[in-house]
Amino acid sequence: MTGNPASASAPARLFEPVRLRSVTARNRVAISPMQQYSSTEGGLANDWHLVHLGRFALGGAGIVFVESTAVEPRGRNTHGDIGLWDDAQIAPLRRVAGLLRGQGAVPAIQLGHTGRKGALQKWWEGHGPLNEADAARGEGPWPVVGPSALPVDTGWPRPAALSEDEIQTLVQAWGQAARRAAQAGFELLEIHGAHGYLIHQFLSPVANQRSDAYGGSPRKRQRFALEVARAVRAEWPQHLPLSWRISLADLDDGTLPMEEMVAFVNALREAGVDVLDCSSAAGISSYPSNGARVPRGLDFRAQDAAEIRRRTGIAIMAVGFVIEPHAAQALVAEGAADLVALGREALFNPNWPAHAEQLLQPDPGYALWPLQYRSWLAKRAPLLAAARAATPAH
Ligand SMILES: Cc1cc2nc3c(=O)[nH]c(=O)nc-3n(C[C@H](O)[C@H](O)[C@H](O)COP(=O)(O)O)c2cc1C
């Protein structure tokens, strides 16, 4: 972490609380959903998830997201995905939500369905489609579904095109998973509508070549997404905020050009979505883009996000290579975003929020740190400064 410490008199907007419906986050730093492929049999969260996520709450984040959590078994990415398709999956996630809340973070969870991008190997096993060798070690593929019977690429499984009845069943599955997330004690719910997964597949003119009510015109391609949003909102308590992850690469690749994006976001707002979590590029994978490669730098697509925010009034969460505290602060101070989310940077340094706060807005009392650490760190700071001053440069 680099940069000059700010003066103690300049409050950093990044560390101002933010209110979403009835929920107040202590600051504007969220930890992005990150799949761990580490569930216990049956899609259950376990001690790994508890400790992995708990570190981020101890590290000062305002919001901590649990990874993409499958709304039905077919919608898993890998055999290691956690799920909320069954009431039995609530209890271990309630433990996670309780820990996050107890450490001052808003407990948040993302719900997802991978569609045709399901049945993959875990990252450390290659992350390609599951094959016979995987089956031989007990992790075989399962049949995947999508808007159309179009595989991601050659060598990928051909999804079964969902019938309209199956779509309705699936929409209800999203709603039931949202109900379970509320029962587990989460206070912010996110719908994964990006990264080439099922909702994104429906939005895309490449993956969705249906000619019924769910495909064809942009509005018809948006229908599944909006039905999911409404079904989730119907089960998710009104006083709790709802977020939607979108890919800003959609602006460039023919899926959602700006005018369509604005119309879609307005429709999401009407369906009760409060926050747009803007993945800055196509994300983990560019599928199902039209093939356009979106150049990536260390910049979040701030201008696009600011325009969507200005034209729709939705709260924006910026994600993608948010690394430097001053850059994160600038995103919220200059109106591109209301929140920033960290992925890999938080894996690198789970204490990023607490460190960034000391850089932007030094607090001699270390109030963002766990109660158990505070007075030790407060005493350490002058002792360390004195020890450094007394030590000849080497
Ligand atoms: C290990 C790992 C797992 C991820 N899993 C998810 C996920 O479950 N849902 C999701 O929307 N994005 C997922 N992502 C993407 C991140 O949430 C984030 O958008 C992306 O890493 C860009 O942010 P960064 O540059 O700060 O890492 C994952 C990323 C990583 C590194």
The ligand as an ORCA input file, in Angstrom:
! r2SCAN-3c Opt
* xyz 0 1
  C     -11.132    -16.620     -6.248
  C     -12.174    -15.780     -6.939
  C     -13.501    -16.211     -6.956
  C     -14.493    -15.410     -7.532
  N     -15.802    -15.780     -7.415
  C     -16.772    -14.937     -7.790
  C     -18.125    -15.164     -7.458
  O     -18.468    -16.100     -6.726
  N     -19.055    -14.285     -7.934
  C     -18.704    -13.193     -8.664
  O     -19.581    -12.429     -9.074
  N     -17.424    -12.921     -8.939
  C     -16.469    -13.728     -8.488
  N     -15.151    -13.396     -8.669
  C     -14.839    -12.078     -9.245
  C     -14.622    -11.062     -8.113
  O     -15.780    -10.912     -7.327
  C     -14.197     -9.702     -8.679
  O     -15.271     -9.152     -9.393
  C     -12.993     -9.812     -9.600
  O     -11.988    -10.620     -9.002
  C     -12.422     -8.424     -9.925
  O     -12.046     -7.766     -8.757
  P     -10.490     -7.706     -8.288
  O      -9.722     -7.099     -9.409
  O     -10.518     -6.842     -7.045
  O     -10.064     -9.119     -7.987
  C     -14.143    -14.192     -8.132
  C     -12.809    -13.798     -8.163
  C     -11.837    -14.553     -7.552
  C     -10.420    -14.051     -7.537
*
